[in-house]
Amino acid sequence: MAGMKDKAVLYKKIGDKKLQCQACNHFCVIENGNVGICGVRKNSDGKINLLVYGRAIGSNIDPIEKKPFFHFYPGSFAYSFGTMGCNFHCGNCQNFDISQMFESKGNIKNYENLNWGYPLSPGKIVENAIKNDCRSIAYTYNEPTIWTEYALDTMKIAKKKGIKNVWVSNGYMSDKVLDAIIPYLNAINIDIKSFDESFYLKNCGAKLNPILENCKRLIKEKIWLEITTLIIPGMSDNKDMLRKIAKFIKNELGDFVPWHLSAFSGLISWKLKNVPHTPQRTIEKAYEIGKREGLKNIYSGNVLDSDMEDTFCSNCGFKVIDRTGYDIQRSDKNGKCLKCGTEVEGRF
């Protein structure tokens, strides 16, 4: 089977060969021979075997804006990679072929025949990033929390080599994971998919509050944070709910935290193929809600509207960064507005 024995350390013993995983807020209790909700952390005779350690299902060189990060070294490139599995089971998932390997991840008898990807060591990841002039490494495609040990080994090498580390996450990691990664983490984009607990329980199989608490801690730890909300018609497009997300960002995180509003497409989703595409006007209304609540940096995703992709000076309104897709034109000086000198929050 894929992976490397005993590479996982985020667990504790709670009985004879029975373990409790400590990677995310599910805190799965895993019997010997079984896997947790994520499908990749297996109890092998009283120790966790991380089935995806050193195995990537995909890697690529991406514009940092694709993650999306709009205030983290704009115009730079990230070496992106990910593995199999996920601790959520979102019906809207676009990477369901790798995140939801089977309808029931507990059916481990099928795992022997699964393509776990190709060997990609932490050292090789950093080497590839340097060779391709990438300023950062992005832990993405699936939830990096479930393969924290693999990610952390990579992050430590990257930091020594001067490469930044960025996560794209659902935000469901445990305090132990945050304790481990924060010394090496430079930026993170977290999905706040809804502000409705029932949405999280039904659509994702998770709870909202741990995600909100993690966002607050990351801000206190001065990790650069950007938030993404996928707006799904009839599920996460309620104006009052979106207003609650905007208020949370403004009051608990900071008015400078970028909020990415992404349009949904059923054509590429896992279980919501009959849900219509998000109308552009819905994105525009959400954008207006964020502005009314006092957020400085709001961005559209998956819609054709250049104005909602651009960064404007919060003081004078001057267009500091013009974006058309992943093509950007910067009109700043080290993150400061060329017109009035006001600093744009972020890492530039």
C-alpha atoms as a printed R data frame, in Angstrom:
    type eleno elety resid chain resno       x      y       z
1   ATOM     1    CA   MET     A     1   0.000  0.000   0.000
2   ATOM     2    CA   ALA     A     2   1.089  3.589  -0.618
3   ATOM     3    CA   GLY     A     3   2.680  5.889   1.936
4   ATOM     4    CA   MET     A     4   5.384  5.370   4.545
5   ATOM     5    CA   LYS     A     5   4.860  3.506   7.812
6   ATOM     6    CA   ASP     A     6   4.740  5.448  11.062
7   ATOM     7    CA   LYS     A     7   5.258  8.832   9.410
8   ATOM     8    CA   ALA     A     8   2.202 10.276  11.147
9   ATOM     9    CA   VAL     A     9   2.638 11.657  14.656
10  ATOM    10    CA   LEU     A    10  -0.672 13.451  15.199
11  ATOM    11    CA   TYR     A    11  -2.533 10.797  17.173
12  ATOM    12    CA   LYS     A    12  -2.836  9.312  20.647
13  ATOM    13    CA   LYS     A    13  -3.557  5.827  21.922
14  ATOM    14    CA   ILE     A    14  -6.884  5.351  23.673
15  ATOM    15    CA   GLY     A    15  -6.934  1.575  24.001
16  ATOM    16    CA   ASP     A    16  -5.398 -1.641  22.784
17  ATOM    17    CA   LYS     A    17  -4.518 -0.695  19.194
18  ATOM    18    CA   LYS     A    18  -7.322  1.895  19.162
19  ATOM    19    CA   LEU     A    19  -6.192  5.421  18.233
20  ATOM    20    CA   GLN     A    20  -7.637  8.913  18.216
21  ATOM    21    CA   CYS     A    21  -6.349 11.033  15.346
22  ATOM    22    CA   GLN     A    22  -5.311 14.561  16.343
23  ATOM    23    CA   ALA     A    23  -5.001 16.140  12.892
24  ATOM    24    CA   CYS     A    24  -8.379 17.832  12.540
25  ATOM    25    CA   ASN     A    25 -11.478 18.683  14.528
26  ATOM    26    CA   HIS     A    26 -13.155 15.379  13.705
27  ATOM    27    CA   PHE     A    27 -10.758 13.681  16.156
28  ATOM    28    CA   CYS     A    28 -11.577 10.328  14.577
29  ATOM    29    CA   VAL     A    29 -11.372  7.224  16.753
30  ATOM    30    CA   ILE     A    30  -9.795  4.632  14.452
31  ATOM    31    CA   GLU     A    31  -9.893  0.912  15.077
32  ATOM    32    CA   ASN     A    32  -6.950 -1.226  14.011
33  ATOM    33    CA   GLY     A    33  -6.938 -1.696  10.238
34  ATOM    34    CA   ASN     A    34  -9.329  1.190   9.574
35  ATOM    35    CA   VAL     A    35  -8.932  4.725   8.302
36  ATOM    36    CA   GLY     A    36 -10.354  8.024   9.502
37  ATOM    37    CA   ILE     A    37 -12.928 10.190   7.738
38  ATOM    38    CA   CYS     A    38 -10.207 11.596   5.477
39  ATOM    39    CA   GLY     A    39  -9.410  8.146   4.099
40  ATOM    40    CA   VAL     A    40  -5.622  8.499   4.294
41  ATOM    41    CA   ARG     A    41  -4.752  8.140   7.991
42  ATOM    42    CA   LYS     A    42  -4.784  4.414   8.785
43  ATOM    43    CA   ASN     A    43  -4.419  2.607  12.097
44  ATOM    44    CA   SER     A    44  -1.761 -0.012  11.392
45  ATOM    45    CA   ASP     A    45  -1.271 -2.122  14.514
46  ATOM    46    CA   GLY     A    46  -1.539  0.797  16.914
47  ATOM    47    CA   LYS     A    47   0.300  3.407  14.853
48  ATOM    48    CA   ILE     A    48  -0.960  5.854  12.228
49  ATOM    49    CA   ASN     A    49   0.283  5.139   8.740
50  ATOM    50    CA   LEU     A    50  -0.083  8.231   6.545
51  ATOM    51    CA   LEU     A    51  -0.953  6.568   3.267
52  ATOM    52    CA   VAL     A    52  -0.092  9.620   1.156
53  ATOM    53    CA   TYR     A    53   3.272 10.539   2.676
54  ATOM    54    CA   GLY     A    54   5.682 11.299  -0.163
55  ATOM    55    CA   ARG     A    55   3.008 10.641  -2.816
56  ATOM    56    CA   ALA     A    56   1.592 13.493  -4.891
57  ATOM    57    CA   ILE     A    57  -1.479 13.144  -7.067
58  ATOM    58    CA   GLY     A    58  -0.612 16.358  -8.888
59  ATOM    59    CA   SER     A    59   1.858 19.236  -9.003
60  ATOM    60    CA   ASN     A    60   2.030 22.360 -11.103
61  ATOM    61    CA   ILE     A    61   3.465 25.868 -11.360
62  ATOM    62    CA   ASP     A    62   0.627 28.350 -10.796
63  ATOM    63    CA   PRO     A    63   0.185 32.102 -10.549
64  ATOM    64    CA   ILE     A    64  -0.292 32.873  -6.859
65  ATOM    65    CA   GLU     A    65  -3.584 34.542  -7.843
66  ATOM    66    CA   LYS     A    66  -4.985 31.140  -8.814
67  ATOM    67    CA   LYS     A    67  -4.976 29.860  -5.206
68  ATOM    68    CA   PRO     A    68  -6.466 32.557  -4.762
69  ATOM    69    CA   PHE     A    69  -4.099 35.029  -3.063
70  ATOM    70    CA   PHE     A    70  -4.418 38.633  -4.212
71  ATOM    71    CA   HIS     A    71  -2.385 40.343  -1.484
72  ATOM    72    CA   PHE     A    72   0.501 37.889  -1.178
73  ATOM    73    CA   TYR     A    73   3.370 38.708  -3.531
74  ATOM    74    CA   PRO     A    74   1.053 39.440  -6.488
75  ATOM    75    CA   GLY     A    75   2.442 38.401  -9.840
76  ATOM    76    CA   SER     A    76   4.636 35.657  -8.345
77  ATOM    77    CA   PHE     A    77   4.424 31.923  -8.934
78  ATOM    78    CA   ALA     A    78   3.705 29.060  -6.554
79  ATOM    79    CA   TYR     A    79   4.743 25.441  -6.862
80  ATOM    80    CA   SER     A    80   1.450 23.672  -6.116
81  ATOM    81    CA   PHE     A    81   0.952 20.063  -5.062
82  ATOM    82    CA   GLY     A    82  -1.569 17.861  -3.303
83  ATOM    83    CA   THR     A    83  -2.495 14.283  -2.481
84  ATOM    84    CA   MET     A    84  -5.575 12.096  -2.164
85  ATOM    85    CA   GLY     A    85  -8.369 12.336   0.391
86  ATOM    86    CA   CYS     A    86 -10.293 14.969   2.370
87  ATOM    87    CA   ASN     A    87 -11.829 15.353   5.814
88  ATOM    88    CA   PHE     A    88 -14.927 17.006   4.276
89  ATOM    89    CA   HIS     A    89 -17.371 15.525   1.763
90  ATOM    90    CA   CYS     A    90 -18.735 18.712   0.145
91  ATOM    91    CA   GLY     A    91 -21.319 18.046  -2.548
92  ATOM    92    CA   ASN     A    92 -19.914 20.986  -4.523
93  ATOM    93    CA   CYS     A    93 -16.338 19.644  -4.591
94  ATOM    94    CA   GLN     A    94 -14.550 20.194  -7.902
95  ATOM    95    CA   ASN     A    95 -11.629 17.894  -7.095
96  ATOM    96    CA   PHE     A    96 -13.850 14.994  -6.029
97  ATOM    97    CA   ASP     A    97 -11.861 12.521  -8.130
98  ATOM    98    CA   ILE     A    98  -8.951 12.898  -5.706
99  ATOM    99    CA   SER     A    99 -10.691 14.030  -2.522
100 ATOM   100    CA   GLN     A   100 -13.486 11.437  -2.522
101 ATOM   101    CA   MET     A   101 -11.694  8.323  -3.706
102 ATOM   102    CA   PHE     A   102 -14.669  6.132  -2.886
103 ATOM   103    CA   GLU     A   103 -18.238  6.861  -1.892
104 ATOM   104    CA   SER     A   104 -17.317  5.248   1.421
105 ATOM   105    CA   LYS     A   105 -13.690  5.936   2.343
106 ATOM   106    CA   GLY     A   106 -13.953  3.349   5.090
107 ATOM   107    CA   ASN     A   107 -14.086  0.604   2.454
108 ATOM   108    CA   ILE     A   108 -10.348  0.043   2.726
109 ATOM   109    CA   LYS     A   109 -10.394 -3.282   0.902
110 ATOM   110    CA   ASN     A   110 -10.494 -1.236  -2.300
111 ATOM   111    CA   TYR     A   111  -7.403  0.765  -1.378
112 ATOM   112    CA   GLU     A   112  -4.882 -1.747  -2.678
113 ATOM   113    CA   ASN     A   113  -5.870 -1.006  -6.281
114 ATOM   114    CA   LEU     A   114  -6.013  2.779  -5.905
115 ATOM   115    CA   ASN     A   115  -3.566  4.994  -7.797
116 ATOM   116    CA   TRP     A   116  -2.021  6.972  -4.959
117 ATOM   117    CA   GLY     A   117   0.001  9.193  -7.289
118 ATOM   118    CA   TYR     A   118   3.724  9.374  -7.842
119 ATOM   119    CA   PRO     A   119   6.704  9.693  -5.493
120 ATOM   120    CA   LEU     A   120   7.503 13.308  -4.609
121 ATOM   121    CA   SER     A   121   9.673 13.846  -1.561
122 ATOM   122    CA   PRO     A   122   9.730 17.043   0.514
123 ATOM   123    CA   GLY     A   123  13.246 17.778  -0.703
124 ATOM   124    CA   LYS     A   124  12.281 17.305  -4.342
125 ATOM   125    CA   ILE     A   125   9.280 19.645  -3.933
126 ATOM   126    CA   VAL     A   126  11.534 22.438  -2.677
127 ATOM   127    CA   GLU     A   127  14.095 21.694  -5.378
128 ATOM   128    CA   ASN     A   128  11.388 21.950  -8.064
129 ATOM   129    CA   ALA     A   129  10.131 25.239  -6.626
130 ATOM   130    CA   ILE     A   130  13.594 26.780  -6.694
131 ATOM   131    CA   LYS     A   131  14.342 25.457 -10.190
132 ATOM   132    CA   ASN     A   132  11.146 27.039 -11.526
133 ATOM   133    CA   ASP     A   133  11.613 30.421  -9.825
134 ATOM   134    CA   CYS     A   134   8.610 29.948  -7.566
135 ATOM   135    CA   ARG     A   135   8.458 32.316  -4.633
136 ATOM   136    CA   SER     A   136   6.211 29.992  -2.669
137 ATOM   137    CA   ILE     A   137   5.007 26.423  -2.300
138 ATOM   138    CA   ALA     A   138   1.213 25.974  -2.216
139 ATOM   139    CA   TYR     A   139  -0.241 23.037  -0.292
140 ATOM   140    CA   THR     A   140  -3.453 22.664  -2.239
141 ATOM   141    CA   TYR     A   141  -5.733 20.556  -4.498
142 ATOM   142    CA   ASN     A   142  -6.978 18.663  -1.428
143 ATOM   143    CA   GLU     A   143  -6.976 19.471   2.290
144 ATOM   144    CA   PRO     A   144  -3.367 19.705   3.559
145 ATOM   145    CA   THR     A   145  -4.443 19.213   7.180
146 ATOM   146    CA   ILE     A   146  -4.903 15.487   6.595
147 ATOM   147    CA   TRP     A   147  -1.288 15.157   5.412
148 ATOM   148    CA   THR     A   148   0.238 17.656   7.840
149 ATOM   149    CA   GLU     A   149   3.319 15.517   8.498
150 ATOM   150    CA   TYR     A   150   4.162 15.449   4.765
151 ATOM   151    CA   ALA     A   151   3.455 19.163   4.459
152 ATOM   152    CA   LEU     A   152   5.424 20.056   7.585
153 ATOM   153    CA   ASP     A   153   8.553 18.220   6.466
154 ATOM   154    CA   THR     A   154   8.352 20.179   3.200
155 ATOM   155    CA   MET     A   155   7.686 23.494   4.938
156 ATOM   156    CA   LYS     A   156  10.754 23.163   7.145
157 ATOM   157    CA   ILE     A   157  13.053 22.663   4.162
158 ATOM   158    CA   ALA     A   158  11.355 25.465   2.222
159 ATOM   159    CA   LYS     A   159  11.838 27.952   5.052
160 ATOM   160    CA   LYS     A   160  15.553 27.160   5.209
161 ATOM   161    CA   LYS     A   161  15.799 27.810   1.476
162 ATOM   162    CA   GLY     A   162  13.871 31.109   1.623
163 ATOM   163    CA   ILE     A   163  10.725 29.765  -0.067
164 ATOM   164    CA   LYS     A   164   7.362 30.882   1.340
165 ATOM   165    CA   ASN     A   165   4.719 28.365   2.424
166 ATOM   166    CA   VAL     A   166   1.016 28.906   1.686
167 ATOM   167    CA   TRP     A   167  -1.944 26.663   2.479
168 ATOM   168    CA   VAL     A   168  -5.316 26.456   0.750
169 ATOM   169    CA   SER     A   169  -7.549 24.970   3.409
170 ATOM   170    CA   ASN     A   170 -11.034 24.316   4.726
171 ATOM   171    CA   GLY     A   171  -9.767 25.539   8.095
172 ATOM   172    CA   TYR     A   172 -10.722 22.438  10.097
173 ATOM   173    CA   MET     A   173  -7.256 21.718  11.490
174 ATOM   174    CA   SER     A   174  -6.704 20.990  15.177
175 ATOM   175    CA   ASP     A   175  -4.818 23.260  17.572
176 ATOM   176    CA   LYS     A   176  -1.935 20.786  17.432
177 ATOM   177    CA   VAL     A   177  -1.657 21.231  13.679
178 ATOM   178    CA   LEU     A   178  -1.663 25.011  14.024
179 ATOM   179    CA   ASP     A   179   0.991 24.771  16.741
180 ATOM   180    CA   ALA     A   180   3.148 22.731  14.351
181 ATOM   181    CA   ILE     A   181   2.749 24.714  11.137
182 ATOM   182    CA   ILE     A   182   2.527 28.350  12.285
183 ATOM   183    CA   PRO     A   183   6.326 28.771  12.654
184 ATOM   184    CA   TYR     A   184   6.678 27.848   8.969
185 ATOM   185    CA   LEU     A   185   3.423 29.163   7.471
186 ATOM   186    CA   ASN     A   186   3.422 32.503   5.621
187 ATOM   187    CA   ALA     A   187  -0.135 32.688   4.275
188 ATOM   188    CA   ILE     A   188  -3.353 30.721   4.167
189 ATOM   189    CA   ASN     A   189  -6.613 30.935   2.240
190 ATOM   190    CA   ILE     A   190  -9.505 29.465   4.212
191 ATOM   191    CA   ASP     A   191 -12.982 28.689   2.936
192 ATOM   192    CA   ILE     A   192 -15.844 30.052   4.979
193 ATOM   193    CA   LYS     A   193 -18.437 28.200   2.960
194 ATOM   194    CA   SER     A   194 -21.429 29.500   4.882
195 ATOM   195    CA   PHE     A   195 -22.314 30.993   8.244
196 ATOM   196    CA   ASP     A   196 -25.015 28.375   8.721
197 ATOM   197    CA   GLU     A   197 -24.223 25.366  10.901
198 ATOM   198    CA   SER     A   198 -26.794 23.210   9.105
199 ATOM   199    CA   PHE     A   199 -25.074 23.886   5.763
200 ATOM   200    CA   TYR     A   200 -21.775 22.615   7.149
201 ATOM   201    CA   LEU     A   201 -23.338 19.548   8.728
202 ATOM   202    CA   LYS     A   202 -25.360 18.585   5.658
203 ATOM   203    CA   ASN     A   203 -23.078 19.597   2.788
204 ATOM   204    CA   CYS     A   204 -19.620 19.136   4.338
205 ATOM   205    CA   GLY     A   205 -20.027 16.782   7.283
206 ATOM   206    CA   ALA     A   206 -18.361 19.271   9.623
207 ATOM   207    CA   LYS     A   207 -19.012 22.146  12.032
208 ATOM   208    CA   LEU     A   208 -18.593 25.887  11.519
209 ATOM   209    CA   ASN     A   209 -17.196 27.122  14.824
210 ATOM   210    CA   PRO     A   210 -13.751 25.430  14.723
211 ATOM   211    CA   ILE     A   211 -13.119 27.145  11.385
212 ATOM   212    CA   LEU     A   212 -14.019 30.572  12.769
213 ATOM   213    CA   GLU     A   213 -11.818 30.047  15.821
214 ATOM   214    CA   ASN     A   214  -8.900 28.976  13.630
215 ATOM   215    CA   CYS     A   215  -9.289 32.085  11.483
216 ATOM   216    CA   LYS     A   216  -9.162 34.275  14.589
217 ATOM   217    CA   ARG     A   217  -6.035 32.526  15.863
218 ATOM   218    CA   LEU     A   218  -4.246 32.845  12.527
219 ATOM   219    CA   ILE     A   219  -4.859 36.593  12.556
220 ATOM   220    CA   LYS     A   220  -3.504 36.842  16.114
221 ATOM   221    CA   GLU     A   221  -0.425 34.905  15.002
222 ATOM   222    CA   LYS     A   222   0.018 37.415  12.144
223 ATOM   223    CA   ILE     A   223  -0.269 34.807   9.386
224 ATOM   224    CA   TRP     A   224  -1.531 36.472   6.205
225 ATOM   225    CA   LEU     A   225  -5.133 35.294   5.746
226 ATOM   226    CA   GLU     A   226  -7.536 35.483   2.814
227 ATOM   227    CA   ILE     A   227 -11.104 34.137   2.899
228 ATOM   228    CA   THR     A   228 -13.041 32.445   0.096
229 ATOM   229    CA   THR     A   229 -16.794 31.880  -0.084
230 ATOM   230    CA   LEU     A   230 -18.259 29.802  -2.903
231 ATOM   231    CA   ILE     A   231 -21.737 31.144  -3.575
232 ATOM   232    CA   ILE     A   232 -24.042 28.254  -4.494
233 ATOM   233    CA   PRO     A   233 -27.561 29.158  -5.692
234 ATOM   234    CA   GLY     A   234 -30.180 28.154  -3.139
235 ATOM   235    CA   MET     A   235 -27.560 26.938  -0.656
236 ATOM   236    CA   SER     A   236 -25.078 29.688   0.223
237 ATOM   237    CA   ASP     A   237 -26.453 32.782  -1.513
238 ATOM   238    CA   ASN     A   238 -28.679 34.090   1.288
239 ATOM   239    CA   LYS     A   239 -28.048 37.812   1.784
240 ATOM   240    CA   ASP     A   240 -28.366 37.707   5.570
241 ATOM   241    CA   MET     A   241 -25.930 34.814   5.763
242 ATOM   242    CA   LEU     A   242 -23.414 36.585   3.521
243 ATOM   243    CA   ARG     A   243 -23.786 39.691   5.657
244 ATOM   244    CA   LYS     A   244 -22.878 37.608   8.716
245 ATOM   245    CA   ILE     A   245 -19.682 36.420   7.015
246 ATOM   246    CA   ALA     A   246 -18.778 39.998   6.099
247 ATOM   247    CA   LYS     A   247 -19.433 41.166   9.679
248 ATOM   248    CA   PHE     A   248 -17.300 38.334  11.059
249 ATOM   249    CA   ILE     A   249 -14.410 39.243   8.774
250 ATOM   250    CA   LYS     A   250 -14.688 42.941   9.635
251 ATOM   251    CA   ASN     A   251 -15.176 42.587  13.403
252 ATOM   252    CA   GLU     A   252 -13.156 39.474  14.258
253 ATOM   253    CA   LEU     A   253 -10.429 39.363  11.624
254 ATOM   254    CA   GLY     A   254  -9.993 42.861  10.223
255 ATOM   255    CA   ASP     A   255 -11.438 45.028   7.459
256 ATOM   256    CA   PHE     A   256  -8.267 44.488   5.416
257 ATOM   257    CA   VAL     A   257  -8.706 40.696   5.089
258 ATOM   258    CA   PRO     A   258  -9.495 39.906   1.430
259 ATOM   259    CA   TRP     A   259 -12.839 38.207   0.768
260 ATOM   260    CA   HIS     A   260 -13.050 36.163  -2.446
261 ATOM   261    CA   LEU     A   261 -16.570 35.566  -3.767
262 ATOM   262    CA   SER     A   262 -16.570 32.670  -6.215
263 ATOM   263    CA   ALA     A   263 -19.307 31.647  -8.619
264 ATOM   264    CA   PHE     A   264 -20.422 28.014  -8.552
265 ATOM   265    CA   SER     A   265 -20.646 25.731 -11.582
266 ATOM   266    CA   GLY     A   266 -22.611 22.506 -11.282
267 ATOM   267    CA   LEU     A   267 -20.959 21.063 -14.375
268 ATOM   268    CA   ILE     A   268 -17.726 20.344 -12.500
269 ATOM   269    CA   SER     A   269 -19.146 19.545  -9.063
270 ATOM   270    CA   TRP     A   270 -19.410 16.183  -7.330
271 ATOM   271    CA   LYS     A   271 -23.088 15.894  -6.337
272 ATOM   272    CA   LEU     A   272 -24.660 19.231  -7.306
273 ATOM   273    CA   LYS     A   273 -24.653 18.883 -11.086
274 ATOM   274    CA   ASN     A   274 -28.289 20.004 -11.328
275 ATOM   275    CA   VAL     A   275 -27.708 23.226  -9.403
276 ATOM   276    CA   PRO     A   276 -27.500 26.209 -11.797
277 ATOM   277    CA   HIS     A   277 -24.436 28.374 -12.290
278 ATOM   278    CA   THR     A   278 -24.237 31.381  -9.972
279 ATOM   279    CA   PRO     A   279 -25.563 34.477 -11.790
280 ATOM   280    CA   GLN     A   280 -23.108 37.339 -11.998
281 ATOM   281    CA   ARG     A   281 -25.658 39.626 -10.363
282 ATOM   282    CA   THR     A   282 -25.576 37.398  -7.258
283 ATOM   283    CA   ILE     A   283 -21.817 37.907  -6.999
284 ATOM   284    CA   GLU     A   284 -22.298 41.646  -7.491
285 ATOM   285    CA   LYS     A   285 -24.863 41.758  -4.672
286 ATOM   286    CA   ALA     A   286 -22.516 39.884  -2.344
287 ATOM   287    CA   TYR     A   287 -19.744 42.311  -3.305
288 ATOM   288    CA   GLU     A   288 -22.041 45.222  -2.414
289 ATOM   289    CA   ILE     A   289 -22.891 43.601   0.936
290 ATOM   290    CA   GLY     A   290 -19.196 43.342   1.787
291 ATOM   291    CA   LYS     A   291 -18.587 46.957   0.837
292 ATOM   292    CA   ARG     A   292 -21.535 48.146   2.940
293 ATOM   293    CA   GLU     A   293 -20.144 46.239   5.925
294 ATOM   294    CA   GLY     A   294 -16.830 48.068   5.543
295 ATOM   295    CA   LEU     A   295 -14.540 45.479   3.969
296 ATOM   296    CA   LYS     A   296 -11.695 47.028   1.980
297 ATOM   297    CA   ASN     A   297 -10.713 44.155  -0.304
298 ATOM   298    CA   ILE     A   298 -13.449 42.116  -1.979
299 ATOM   299    CA   TYR     A   299 -12.914 40.093  -5.130
300 ATOM   300    CA   SER     A   300 -15.012 38.100  -7.573
301 ATOM   301    CA   GLY     A   301 -14.049 34.672  -8.855
302 ATOM   302    CA   ASN     A   302 -15.210 32.770 -11.943
303 ATOM   303    CA   VAL     A   303 -17.026 35.793 -13.397
304 ATOM   304    CA   LEU     A   304 -16.062 38.179 -16.181
305 ATOM   305    CA   ASP     A   305 -15.850 41.538 -14.474
306 ATOM   306    CA   SER     A   306 -12.450 43.184 -14.235
307 ATOM   307    CA   ASP     A   307 -13.552 45.856 -11.745
308 ATOM   308    CA   MET     A   308 -14.356 43.260  -9.080
309 ATOM   309    CA   GLU     A   309 -10.944 41.649  -9.532
310 ATOM   310    CA   ASP     A   310  -8.931 44.851  -9.060
311 ATOM   311    CA   THR     A   311  -7.305 46.234  -5.926
312 ATOM   312    CA   PHE     A   312  -8.040 49.852  -5.050
313 ATOM   313    CA   CYS     A   313  -6.358 52.118  -2.538
314 ATOM   314    CA   SER     A   314  -8.574 52.286   0.559
315 ATOM   315    CA   ASN     A   315  -7.698 55.952   1.011
316 ATOM   316    CA   CYS     A   316  -7.955 57.609  -2.414
317 ATOM   317    CA   GLY     A   317  -9.553 54.914  -4.593
318 ATOM   318    CA   PHE     A   318  -6.632 54.711  -7.024
319 ATOM   319    CA   LYS     A   319  -6.381 51.364  -8.844
320 ATOM   320    CA   VAL     A   320  -3.293 49.798  -7.321
321 ATOM   321    CA   ILE     A   321  -3.501 46.434  -9.109
322 ATOM   322    CA   ASP     A   322  -5.359 45.824 -12.358
323 ATOM   323    CA   ARG     A   323  -6.267 42.173 -12.949
324 ATOM   324    CA   THR     A   324  -7.569 40.436 -16.045
325 ATOM   325    CA   GLY     A   325  -7.669 36.763 -15.231
326 ATOM   326    CA   TYR     A   326  -4.164 35.943 -14.023
327 ATOM   327    CA   ASP     A   327  -2.595 38.836 -15.915
328 ATOM   328    CA   ILE     A   328  -1.869 41.683 -13.525
329 ATOM   329    CA   GLN     A   329  -0.575 45.243 -13.866
330 ATOM   330    CA   ARG     A   330   0.758 46.736 -10.654
331 ATOM   331    CA   SER     A   331   0.662 50.465  -9.891
332 ATOM   332    CA   ASP     A   332   2.189 50.319  -6.441
333 ATOM   333    CA   LYS     A   333   5.602 50.791  -4.903
334 ATOM   334    CA   ASN     A   334   6.358 47.925  -2.530
335 ATOM   335    CA   GLY     A   335   2.674 47.729  -1.616
336 ATOM   336    CA   LYS     A   336   2.087 51.464  -1.342
337 ATOM   337    CA   CYS     A   337  -0.316 53.464  -3.509
338 ATOM   338    CA   LEU     A   338   1.548 55.440  -6.163
339 ATOM   339    CA   LYS     A   339  -0.910 58.306  -5.874
340 ATOM   340    CA   CYS     A   340  -1.176 58.953  -2.130
341 ATOM   341    CA   GLY     A   341   1.364 56.610  -0.551
342 ATOM   342    CA   THR     A   342  -1.168 54.658   1.541
343 ATOM   343    CA   GLU     A   343   0.005 51.154   2.355
344 ATOM   344    CA   VAL     A   344  -2.036 48.264   0.992
345 ATOM   345    CA   GLU     A   345  -2.266 45.491   3.587
346 ATOM   346    CA   GLY     A   346  -0.591 42.262   2.583
347 ATOM   347    CA   ARG     A   347   2.813 40.964   1.618
348 ATOM   348    CA   PHE     A   348   4.349 42.749  -1.365
